[in-house]
Amino acid sequence: MARRGRPTVEVELNDDERDTLGRWARRPKSEQSLALRCRIVLACAEGLSNTEVAKALSVNSDTVSKWRRRFVVSRLDGLHDEPRPRRSAQVR
């Protein structure tokens, strides 16, 4: 059956990236958000669609799409949280 919708970007991992992602996903001291992102990327690298990954990991398909794209653009660095804007100090 042909896929519908926008084409997904293929995720290809080298051995170092695959090892690092697996370690981060299993490490007990990893943040749970980072571990989930690693599991998402690993599943995408297996050739699964965003919908299949989302169903397997109980997340929204938009979440899978976001982390797939960020990994392809920034690799491992893209899986970490971006800095949040801080509230400016009020002058009194």
Secondary structure, 3 states (H helix, E strand, C coil): CCCCCCCCCCCCCCHHHHHHHHHHHHCCCCCHHHHHHHHHHHHHHCCCCHHHHHHHHCCCHHHHHHHHHHHHHHHHHHHCCCCCCCCCCCCC
